[in-house]
Amino acid sequence: MSALPEPSFGDGGRDRTGEGGADPATSRPPAEDGIDAEPVAEPAAENVPPVDWDRLPEPVRLRIAESASTALTGLPPAEVPLRLRRFVRFAPAKRARLAAGPLLHELAESPAFRTAVVAWWDEHRPGELDASADDRRTAAAAAVLRELPEAPQVVAEAARAGEAAELRAELDAALSRVEKLTAELERLRGELAEARAQAREAGSAREHEYQQLRRRVSEQGARLRTAVEAQAAAEAAAEAARSEAAEQLARAAEEVAKERARAEAEKERADRAAAQVLAARQAAREARQADEVRLSLLLDAVSGAVEGLRRELGVTGGGGPRPGDLVENASVLHRGAIVETQPALDAVLAVPALHLIVDGYNVSKTGYPELTLADQRSRLVGQLSALAARTSVEITVVFDGAGVVTAPPRGARGLRVLFSDPGVLADDVIRALVAAEPEGRPILVATSDRAVVASVRKHGAYAVPSAVLLTRLTRP
């Protein structure tokens, strides 16, 4: 333990005693425990040096700071020194901890501040800040703050009492450590005895295990000799089997050589047969070509004879009515006609190689105008896909692009979906599709636009109104 510095009060640190005798003002009987008893207060000398605030014992300094911190909360703002005002809003304990230095400095330098602190304690907590208090720290702090003549003596006694308390605490701590070390020693002795007993038991166990290992090694040696003898017998048997396998391998090699020679002979025979087959095929091809030439000549002769008979008989095919046209109450659907009934539409859809061209928005807006354009396209494409699957008709549906870039609608299977380019009408695309078809191919255009109907009929295409096609699409 480090001793606290001896307090000094302006006389070089010496107590006001004689050369060798005790000061009668501070004499006190010794206590039974070796620590000085509470001093008997005597009148102090008149020429007492002032208290040195910088050399106060730390416990006294802390108690003075706590007293000033507690009083600072209740002091009027005018009595609070300027450098302490920023600490007023702190809690007393926090203020005593953080502002101890400024508090002690102001107390040492400002008698008015000391007087205000003492006055606050006397008014609000009378009797607590008293130089005659039992607590040496409180008594010393009260004597210093009240500037009592016996303040140096009380501070010195508080310092000695603090040292005695520290010495007593060190003694108690040392005794406690001795007790702990004694208990630890007893525990270590017990552990040592237990370890020695375990060591003896381990030695006995090792001896027993050694004997078991010796017996086990002896048994393993006998097994090893037996295994060596068995290995020698197995090697002899393996050598005999190896010799027999070598003989069998040699015989098998001879058989393989014979089979390879036989296979080569069969391959040569197969090659000759393949050459004969190729020659026969070539001869048959040449004979067929000769027959085709003769048949072609015969057909040319027959065709010439038929043409001669037509010229001789004056048969020109005529442009008169067909036999079916002469039947009464019968209507004929000519090329370029408008298909206005479901039976007529079914008849046109049954025509081989028919190309159905659909004016997309004209049909969809007629059938389901309440849907958005995207939903109209999807629904129409789905119905046309089902129609293409049932009839095997080539179907092309054309929508106005109007600058819209979009993916083909889902479900477009078995038909062609076109969008017109920006600035181009779908009607013009339909006319171009009709014009691109070869002369004579049956074409059916589904639209209710009269201008489109008139232009496609001039090219011989059938026209079906949108409502008629929608009825067919909704029919199972």
C-alpha positions in Angstrom: 0.0 0.0 0.0 1.4 3.4 -0.9 1.2 5.9 2.0 -0.6 9.1 1.6 1.6 12.2 1.5 2.0 13.9 4.8 -0.2 17.0 4.9 1.5 20.4 5.2 -0.1 23.6 6.4 2.5 26.2 5.8 5.2 25.2 8.4 7.2 22.9 6.2 5.1 19.9 7.0 6.0 19.7 10.7 3.4 19.4 13.5 3.4 22.1 16.1 5.0 20.0 18.8 8.1 20.4 20.9 11.5 18.9 20.1 10.5 15.6 21.6 7.4 16.0 23.7 3.7 15.9 22.6 1.7 18.9 22.0 -0.5 19.4 25.0 -3.2 20.8 22.6 -3.4 17.5 20.7 -2.4 14.9 23.3 -4.7 11.9 23.5 -4.5 8.4 25.1 -3.5 5.5 23.0 -6.3 3.2 21.8 -6.4 -0.5 22.5 -6.0 -1.5 18.8 -2.8 0.5 18.4 -4.6 3.4 16.5 -4.8 6.9 18.1 -8.1 7.6 19.8 -10.2 10.6 19.0 -8.3 13.8 20.0 -9.5 16.1 22.7 -10.1 19.5 21.2 -8.0 22.1 22.9 -7.8 25.8 22.2 -5.6 26.4 19.1 -2.7 28.7 19.1 -3.3 32.1 17.7 -0.6 32.1 15.0 -1.9 29.1 13.0 -0.8 28.9 9.3 -3.5 28.9 6.7 -4.7 25.6 5.1 -2.8 24.7 1.9 -5.6 23.7 -0.5 -3.2 22.1 -3.0 -1.9 19.6 -0.4 -5.2 18.5 1.1 -5.6 14.7 1.5 -7.6 13.3 -1.4 -10.5 12.0 0.8 -10.9 15.5 2.3 -10.7 17.1 -1.2 -13.5 14.8 -2.4 -15.7 15.5 0.6 -15.2 19.3 0.1 -16.1 18.9 -3.6 -19.2 16.9 -2.7 -20.3 19.5 -0.2 -19.8 22.4 -2.7 -21.6 20.3 -5.5 -24.6 19.7 -3.2 -24.9 23.4 -2.2 -24.3 24.6 -5.8 -27.8 23.5 -6.9 -29.6 25.7 -4.3 -27.4 28.8 -4.6 -28.8 31.9 -6.3 -27.3 32.4 -9.8 -25.6 35.6 -8.7 -23.6 33.7 -6.0 -22.4 31.0 -8.4 -18.9 31.8 -9.9 -18.9 32.3 -13.6 -16.7 29.3 -14.4 -19.1 27.0 -12.4 -22.3 28.0 -14.1 -22.0 25.5 -16.9 -22.0 22.7 -14.3 -25.2 23.9 -12.5 -27.5 21.7 -14.7 -25.5 18.6 -13.8 -26.7 16.2 -11.0 -24.8 16.7 -7.8 -22.9 13.4 -8.0 -21.9 13.9 -11.6 -21.0 17.6 -10.8 -18.7 16.5 -7.9 -17.0 13.9 -10.2 -16.5 16.0 -13.3 -16.1 19.5 -11.8 -14.0 18.7 -8.7 -11.0 20.7 -9.8 -13.0 23.9 -10.7 -15.0 23.6 -7.5 -11.9 23.4 -5.3 -10.2 26.2 -7.1 -13.1 28.5 -6.6 -13.4 27.5 -3.0 -9.7 28.3 -2.4 -9.8 31.5 -4.3 -13.2 33.0 -3.3 -14.0 33.4 0.4 -17.5 34.7 -0.7 -18.2 31.3 -2.5 -17.0 29.4 0.7 -19.3 31.5 2.8 -22.2 30.9 0.5 -21.6 27.1 0.5 -21.4 27.1 4.4 -24.5 29.3 4.7 -26.5 26.9 2.4 -25.6 23.9 4.6 -26.4 25.7 7.8 -29.8 26.8 6.4 -30.9 23.6 4.6 -29.0 20.9 6.4 -28.0 22.2 9.8 -25.6 20.1 11.8 -24.5 18.0 8.8 -21.4 20.1 7.9 -19.9 20.3 11.4 -16.3 20.2 12.5 -17.3 18.0 15.4 -18.9 15.3 13.2 -18.0 11.7 13.8 -16.8 11.3 10.2 -13.2 12.6 10.1 -13.6 13.6 6.4 -16.8 15.6 7.1 -15.2 17.2 10.2 -12.0 18.1 8.2 -14.1 19.5 5.2 -16.2 21.6 7.7 -13.2 23.0 9.4 -11.5 24.0 6.1 -14.7 25.5 4.7 -15.5 27.4 7.9 -11.8 28.5 8.2 -11.5 27.3 11.8 -8.2 27.7 13.5 -8.0 23.9 14.2 -8.5 23.1 10.5 -4.9 22.0 9.9 -5.0 19.7 13.0 -8.4 18.2 11.9 -7.1 17.7 8.4 -4.0 16.0 9.7 -6.1 13.7 11.9 -8.4 12.9 9.0 -5.3 12.0 6.9 -4.0 9.8 9.7 -7.4 8.2 10.1 -7.5 7.5 6.4 -4.1 5.9 6.6 -5.2 3.8 9.5 -8.3 2.8 7.7 -6.2 1.9 4.6 -3.7 -0.1 6.8 -6.6 -1.9 8.5 -8.1 -2.7 5.0 -4.7 -3.9 3.8 -4.4 -6.1 6.9 -7.9 -7.5 6.4 -7.1 -8.1 2.7 -3.8 -9.8 3.7 -5.6 -12.0 6.2 -8.2 -12.9 3.6 -5.4 -13.8 1.2 -3.7 -15.9 3.8 -7.0 -17.8 4.4 -7.5 -18.3 0.6 -3.9 -19.4 0.2 -4.2 -21.9 3.1 -7.4 -23.3 1.6 -5.7 -23.5 -1.8 -2.7 -25.3 -0.2 -5.0 -27.8 1.4 -6.8 -28.3 -1.9 -3.5 -28.8 -3.7 -2.3 -31.3 -1.1 -5.5 -33.2 -1.6 -5.1 -33.1 -5.4 -1.5 -34.2 -5.0 -2.5 -37.2 -2.9 -5.2 -38.0 -5.4 -2.8 -37.7 -8.3 -0.3 -40.0 -6.5 -3.1 -42.6 -6.0 -4.1 -42.2 -9.6 -0.5 -42.7 -10.7 -0.2 -45.9 -8.7 -3.4 -47.1 -10.2 -2.2 -46.1 -13.7 1.1 -48.0 -13.1 -0.8 -51.1 -12.2 -3.1 -50.7 -15.2 -0.1 -50.2 -17.5 1.5 -53.4 -16.1 -1.7 -55.3 -16.7 -2.0 -53.9 -20.2 1.7 -54.8 -20.9 1.0 -58.4 -20.0 -2.0 -58.5 -22.2 -0.1 -57.0 -25.1 2.6 -59.6 -24.7 0.1 -62.4 -24.9 -1.6 -60.7 -27.9 1.8 -60.4 -29.7 2.5 -64.0 -29.1 -0.9 -65.0 -30.5 -0.3 -62.7 -33.5 3.1 -64.3 -34.2 1.5 -67.7 -34.4 -1.2 -66.4 -36.7 1.5 -64.7 -38.8 3.4 -68.0 -39.3 0.1 -69.7 -40.3 -0.6 -66.9 -42.8 2.9 -67.1 -44.3 2.5 -70.8 -44.9 -1.0 -70.2 -46.4 0.4 -67.5 -48.6 3.1 -69.9 -49.9 0.5 -72.5 -50.7 -1.7 -69.9 -52.5 1.3 -68.7 -54.5 2.0 -72.2 -55.7 -1.6 -72.7 -56.7 -1.6 -69.3 -58.5 1.5 -70.3 -60.4 -0.2 -73.5 -61.5 -3.3 -71.6 -62.5 -1.2 -69.1 -64.4 0.4 -71.8 -66.4 -2.9 -73.4 -67.3 -4.3 -69.9 -68.3 -1.3 -69.3 -70.5 -2.0 -72.6 -72.3 -5.7 -71.7 -72.7 -4.8 -68.3 -74.0 -2.5 -69.7 -76.6 -5.2 -72.1 -77.8 -7.7 -69.2 -77.9 -5.3 -67.1 -80.0 -5.0 -69.8 -82.5 -8.8 -70.0 -82.7 -9.0 -66.2 -83.1 -6.5 -66.3 -86.0 -8.6 -69.0 -87.7 -11.8 -67.0 -87.2 -10.1 -63.8 -88.5 -9.1 -65.6 -91.7 -12.6 -67.0 -92.1 -14.1 -63.5 -91.6 -11.8 -62.0 -94.2 -12.9 -64.7 -96.7 -16.5 -63.9 -95.9 -15.9 -60.2 -96.3 -14.4 -60.7 -99.8 -17.4 -62.8 -100.7 -19.7 -60.0 -99.4 -17.8 -57.4 -101.4 -18.3 -59.4 -104.6 -22.0 -59.8 -103.9 -22.3 -56.1 -103.3 -20.6 -55.4 -106.6 -23.0 -57.7 -108.3 -26.0 -56.0 -106.6 -24.8 -52.6 -107.8 -24.4 -53.9 -111.4 -27.9 -55.3 -111.2 -29.3 -52.0 -109.9 -27.6 -50.1 -112.7 -29.0 -52.5 -115.3 -32.5 -52.2 -113.8 -32.2 -48.3 -113.8 -31.1 -48.3 -117.4 -34.0 -50.6 -118.4 -36.5 -48.4 -116.5 -35.2 -45.3 -118.2 -35.7 -47.0 -121.6 -39.2 -48.0 -120.6 -40.0 -44.4 -119.5 -38.7 -43.0 -122.8 -40.9 -45.4 -124.7 -43.9 -44.5 -122.4 -43.3 -40.8 -123.0 -43.2 -41.3 -126.7 -46.5 -43.3 -126.5 -48.1 -40.5 -124.4 -47.0 -37.9 -126.9 -48.5 -39.9 -129.7 -51.8 -40.3 -127.8 -51.8 -36.5 -127.0 -51.3 -35.7 -130.6 -54.0 -37.9 -131.7 -56.4 -36.3 -129.2 -55.6 -32.8 -130.4 -56.1 -34.0 -133.9 -59.6 -35.4 -133.0 -60.5 -32.0 -131.3 -59.5 -30.1 -134.4 -61.3 -32.5 -136.6 -64.5 -32.5 -134.5 -64.3 -28.7 -133.7 -64.5 -29.2 -129.9 -63.3 -25.9 -128.3 -64.6 -26.4 -124.7 -67.2 -23.5 -125.3 -68.1 -20.8 -122.9 -71.7 -21.9 -122.4 -73.3 -22.8 -119.1 -72.3 -25.9 -117.2 -74.8 -28.6 -116.7 -75.2 -27.7 -113.1 -76.0 -24.1 -114.1 -79.1 -25.3 -115.9 -80.7 -26.8 -112.8 -83.5 -24.5 -111.5 -83.5 -22.9 -108.0 -79.7 -23.4 -107.7 -77.4 -20.5 -106.9 -73.7 -20.6 -107.9 -71.0 -18.9 -105.8 -68.7 -17.3 -108.4 -65.2 -16.1 -107.9 -65.2 -12.6 -106.3 -68.7 -13.2 -104.7 -69.6 -12.1 -101.2 -70.1 -15.0 -98.7 -73.1 -14.0 -96.6 -74.3 -17.3 -95.1 -72.7 -20.0 -92.9 -73.2 -22.8 -95.5 -71.6 -20.7 -98.2 -68.7 -19.9 -95.8 -68.3 -23.6 -95.0 -68.2 -24.4 -98.7 -65.5 -21.8 -99.4 -63.4 -23.0 -96.4 -63.5 -26.5 -97.9 -61.9 -25.3 -101.1 -58.4 -26.8 -101.4 -55.5 -24.4 -101.1 -57.7 -21.6 -99.8 -55.9 -18.5 -98.2 -58.0 -16.6 -95.6 -56.9 -13.0 -95.0 -58.5 -11.3 -91.9 -58.8 -7.6 -91.3 -57.9 -7.9 -87.6 -59.3 -4.8 -85.9 -62.3 -4.7 -88.2 -63.3 -8.2 -87.0 -62.3 -7.8 -83.3 -64.0 -4.4 -82.8 -67.1 -5.9 -84.4 -67.1 -8.9 -82.1 -65.8 -7.6 -78.7 -65.4 -3.9 -78.7 -65.4 -3.7 -74.9 -61.9 -5.3 -74.6 -58.6 -3.5 -74.9 -56.8 -3.7 -78.2 -54.3 -6.1 -76.8 -57.0 -8.4 -75.4 -58.9 -8.1 -78.8 -55.8 -9.3 -80.6 -55.2 -12.2 -78.2 -58.8 -13.4 -78.4 -59.0 -13.2 -82.2 -55.7 -14.9 -82.7 -56.8 -17.7 -80.4 -60.0 -18.3 -82.3 -58.3 -18.2 -85.7 -55.7 -20.7 -84.5 -58.5 -23.1 -83.6 -60.1 -22.6 -87.0 -56.8 -23.3 -88.7 -56.4 -26.5 -86.7 -59.9 -27.7 -87.8 -59.8 -26.8 -91.5 -56.1 -26.7 -92.5 -56.7 -23.4 -94.2 -53.8 -20.9 -94.6 -54.8 -17.9 -92.5 -53.2 -14.4 -92.3 -54.5 -11.8 -89.9 -53.4 -8.1 -90.4 -53.5 -5.4 -87.7 -52.8 -1.7 -87.9 -49.3 -1.2 -86.5 -49.5 2.6 -86.0 -45.9 2.6 -84.8 -46.5 0.0 -82.1 -43.7 -2.5 -81.5 -45.1 -5.6 -79.8 -44.5 -9.3 -79.7 -46.9 -11.6 -81.5 -50.0 -12.4 -79.4 -49.8 -15.7 -77.4 -51.5 -18.7 -78.9 -50.7 -17.7 -82.5 -50.2 -21.3 -83.9 -51.0 -22.3 -87.5 -51.5 -18.7 -88.8 -49.5 -15.6 -89.8 -49.9 -12.4 -87.7 -48.8 -9.2 -89.5 -48.6 -5.5 -88.3 -48.6 -2.7 -90.8 -45.6 -0.4 -90.8 -45.9 3.1 -89.4 -47.8 5.3 -91.8 -49.2 2.2 -93.7 -52.8 1.1 -93.3 -53.8 -2.6 -92.7 -56.2 -2.2 -95.7 -53.2 -1.6 -98.0 -51.4 -4.6 -96.6 -54.5 -6.8 -97.3 -54.6 -5.5 -100.9 -50.9 -6.3 -101.3 -51.4 -9.8 -100.0 -54.3 -10.4 -102.5 -52.3 -9.0 -105.4 -49.3 -11.2 -104.5 -51.2 -14.5 -104.8 -50.9 -16.3 -108.2 -53.8 -16.1 -110.6 -56.4 -18.7 -109.9 -55.7 -19.4 -106.2 -58.8 -19.1 -104.1 -58.6 -16.2 -101.6 -61.2 -15.2 -98.9 -61.0 -11.8 -97.3 -62.8 -11.2 -94.0 -63.8 -7.6 -93.5 -66.7 -5.2 -93.4 -64.8 -2.3 -95.0 -66.6 -1.7 -98.3 -63.6 -0.1 -100.0 -61.4 -3.2 -99.2 -64.2 -5.5 -100.3 -64.6 -3.7 -103.7 -60.8 -3.7 -104.3 -60.2 -7.4 -103.5 -63.3 -8.6 -105.5 -61.7 -7.0 -108.6 -58.8 -9.5 -108.2 -61.3 -12.5 -107.9 -61.1 -12.9 -104.1 -64.2 -13.9 -102.1 -65.3 -11.5 -99.3 -67.0 -12.4 -96.1 -68.4 -9.9 -93.6 -66.8 -9.8 -90.1 -70.1 -10.8 -88.4 -70.4 -14.0 -90.5 -66.8 -15.0 -89.7 -67.3 -14.3 -86.0 -70.3 -16.6 -86.0 -68.2 -19.3 -87.6 -65.4 -18.7 -85.1 -67.7 -19.1 -82.1 -69.3 -22.2 -83.5 -67.7 -25.5 -82.2 
